[in-house]
Amino acid sequence: MADFRKITPARRDDAPKGKKYPAYKALLREDFHQRCGYCGDHDFFSDSFYEIDHFVPQKIDENRKNDYSNLVYSCRSCNNSKRAKWPTGDANKPNNGKQGWIDPCDSAYATHFERISDGSVMSTSELGQWMWKALALGNPIHRLKWMLEQLRLELVKTDALVIEDLEELKQIKELNATYRRFEEQLKGFPNFL
């Protein structure tokens, strides 16, 4: 089954030790392919809103606070939704099969979700349903970012086309302009004129 996030993240084994967790953000961004580990949203639209989540929350295990293998590159939406939720209460038991978490770097994470044609993320298991609700993966922003990413990829393809039909060229230019307006709004530069 394909990963609904497009690519399964993988933390490096050779991350420098002894740093405080904020110092790992650039490495995490690279290891997570500039995508939130939980929802798969690319940080292209708003990289300043990406944070570091502690997979095992600090309140459950303070000793993992600066442990690279416990850190997740996360969009603000997922990080705020997850917070310190840890249903098992046991730092060594992320889930009980019905509630809890799977590390987003574990390939099993993606088996609990699928992306449908409109970009929405859906759960495929009971544990996936719990995570889906806990992370608010039904938030329309995830669908919107996925759709805009798909549109952006298609528009990039049009750059190489030689179009002689003036009407087609006009439509592509209008589509590009519409996309760019949405992109600016997501990046936080809305045009209120």
C-alpha positions as CSV (number, residue, x, y, z in Angstrom):
1,M,0.0,0.0,0.0
2,A,1.3,3.5,-0.9
3,D,2.0,5.9,1.9
4,F,-0.8,8.5,1.9
5,R,1.8,11.1,2.9
6,K,3.7,10.4,-0.4
7,I,6.8,9.3,1.4
8,T,7.5,7.5,4.7
9,P,9.9,9.6,6.8
10,A,13.1,8.1,8.2
11,R,15.1,9.6,11.0
12,R,18.9,9.5,10.5
13,D,20.9,7.2,12.8
14,D,23.9,9.6,13.0
15,A,22.2,12.7,14.4
16,P,24.6,14.6,16.7
17,K,24.1,13.9,20.3
18,G,23.9,16.3,23.3
19,K,21.9,19.0,21.6
20,K,18.7,20.6,22.8
21,Y,15.8,19.5,20.7
22,P,15.2,22.9,18.9
23,A,18.7,22.6,17.4
24,Y,17.5,19.5,15.4
25,K,14.8,21.2,13.4
26,A,16.8,21.5,10.2
27,L,17.8,17.8,10.3
28,L,14.3,16.8,11.1
29,R,13.0,18.9,8.2
30,E,15.4,17.0,5.9
31,D,14.6,13.6,7.3
32,F,10.9,14.2,7.0
33,H,11.3,15.5,3.4
34,Q,9.9,18.9,4.4
35,R,6.6,17.2,5.3
36,C,4.7,16.8,8.5
37,G,5.3,13.3,9.8
38,Y,1.6,12.9,10.8
39,C,-0.5,14.4,7.9
40,G,2.1,14.6,5.1
41,D,1.5,18.3,4.4
42,H,4.5,19.9,2.7
43,D,6.0,22.9,4.4
44,F,6.2,24.8,1.1
45,F,3.1,26.8,2.0
46,S,4.1,27.8,5.5
47,D,7.4,26.4,6.8
48,S,7.4,28.9,9.7
49,F,4.4,27.0,11.1
50,Y,6.3,23.7,11.4
51,E,7.4,22.6,14.8
52,I,9.1,19.7,16.6
53,D,6.7,17.3,18.3
54,H,7.9,14.9,21.0
55,F,6.4,11.5,19.9
56,V,6.5,10.3,23.5
57,P,5.3,13.5,25.3
58,Q,7.7,15.2,27.7
59,K,5.2,14.8,30.5
60,I,5.2,11.1,30.0
61,D,9.0,10.7,29.7
62,E,11.2,13.8,30.4
63,N,14.3,11.8,29.6
64,R,13.4,11.7,25.9
65,K,13.1,15.5,25.6
66,N,16.3,15.8,23.5
67,D,16.4,12.3,22.0
68,Y,16.4,12.6,18.2
69,S,14.7,9.3,17.8
70,N,11.7,10.7,19.7
71,L,11.3,13.9,17.6
72,V,8.8,14.4,14.8
73,Y,8.8,17.3,12.2
74,S,5.2,18.4,12.5
75,C,2.8,21.0,11.2
76,R,1.3,23.3,13.8
77,S,-2.1,21.8,13.3
78,C,-1.0,18.2,14.0
79,N,1.3,19.3,16.9
80,N,-1.4,21.3,18.6
81,S,-3.9,18.4,18.1
82,K,-1.6,15.7,19.4
83,R,-0.1,17.7,22.3
84,A,0.5,15.4,25.3
85,K,-2.2,12.8,24.4
86,W,-0.8,9.4,25.4
87,P,-3.7,7.1,26.3
88,T,-1.6,4.2,27.6
89,G,0.2,6.3,30.2
90,D,3.2,4.0,29.6
91,A,6.2,5.6,27.7
92,N,7.1,2.2,26.3
93,K,3.6,1.4,25.0
94,P,2.5,3.9,22.3
95,N,-0.9,2.2,21.8
96,N,-3.2,-0.6,23.0
97,G,-4.4,-1.5,19.5
98,K,-7.4,0.7,19.7
99,Q,-6.1,4.0,21.0
100,G,-2.7,5.7,20.9
101,W,0.0,6.2,18.4
102,I,2.3,4.7,15.9
103,D,5.6,6.5,15.3
104,P,5.2,8.2,11.9
105,C,8.6,6.8,10.9
106,D,7.3,3.3,11.3
107,S,6.0,2.0,7.9
108,A,3.0,0.6,9.8
109,Y,1.8,4.2,10.4
110,A,0.6,4.6,6.8
111,T,-1.4,1.4,6.8
112,H,-3.9,3.0,9.0
113,F,-4.8,5.7,6.5
114,E,-5.6,6.4,2.9
115,R,-6.0,9.5,0.8
116,I,-9.1,9.6,-1.3
117,S,-9.4,11.4,-4.7
118,D,-10.4,14.8,-3.2
119,G,-7.3,14.8,-1.0
120,S,-9.1,13.9,2.2
121,V,-7.3,11.5,4.6
122,M,-9.5,8.7,5.8
123,S,-8.7,6.0,8.5
124,T,-8.6,2.3,7.6
125,S,-8.5,0.8,11.1
126,E,-9.8,1.3,14.6
127,L,-6.4,2.6,15.7
128,G,-6.3,4.8,12.6
129,Q,-9.7,6.3,13.5
130,W,-8.5,7.2,16.9
131,M,-5.4,8.9,15.5
132,W,-7.4,10.5,12.8
133,K,-9.7,12.2,15.4
134,A,-6.8,13.0,17.8
135,L,-4.8,14.7,15.0
136,A,-7.8,16.4,13.4
137,L,-6.9,14.9,10.0
138,G,-10.4,15.7,8.8
139,N,-9.4,19.4,9.0
140,P,-10.1,20.9,5.5
141,I,-6.7,22.6,5.5
142,H,-5.0,19.1,4.9
143,R,-7.2,18.5,1.9
144,L,-6.7,22.0,0.6
145,K,-2.9,21.8,0.9
146,W,-2.9,18.4,-0.9
147,M,-5.1,19.7,-3.7
148,L,-2.9,22.8,-4.1
149,E,0.2,20.7,-4.2
150,Q,-1.3,18.5,-7.0
151,L,-2.3,21.6,-8.9
152,R,1.2,23.1,-8.5
153,L,2.7,19.9,-9.9
154,E,0.4,20.0,-12.9
155,L,1.1,23.7,-13.5
156,V,4.8,23.0,-13.5
157,K,4.2,20.6,-16.4
158,T,2.5,23.4,-18.4
159,D,5.7,25.4,-18.3
160,A,7.3,23.1,-20.9
161,L,4.4,23.1,-23.2
162,V,4.3,25.0,-26.5
163,I,0.8,26.3,-26.8
164,E,-0.3,28.0,-29.9
165,D,-4.0,28.1,-29.2
166,L,-4.6,31.6,-27.7
167,E,-7.7,30.4,-25.8
168,E,-5.8,27.5,-24.2
169,L,-2.9,29.8,-23.3
170,K,-5.3,32.3,-21.7
171,Q,-6.9,29.5,-19.6
172,I,-3.5,28.3,-18.4
173,K,-2.5,31.8,-17.4
174,E,-5.8,32.3,-15.5
175,L,-5.3,29.0,-13.7
176,N,-1.7,30.0,-12.8
177,A,-2.9,33.3,-11.5
178,T,-5.7,31.6,-9.4
179,Y,-3.2,29.1,-8.0
180,R,-0.7,31.9,-7.1
181,R,-3.4,33.8,-5.2
182,F,-4.2,30.7,-3.1
183,E,-0.6,30.1,-2.5
184,E,0.0,33.6,-1.3
185,Q,-2.9,33.3,1.1
186,L,-1.6,30.0,2.5
187,K,1.9,31.5,3.0
188,G,0.4,34.4,5.0
189,F,0.6,37.1,2.4
190,P,-3.1,37.7,1.6
191,N,-4.0,40.4,-0.9
192,F,-7.0,42.2,0.5
193,L,-7.4,44.5,-2.5
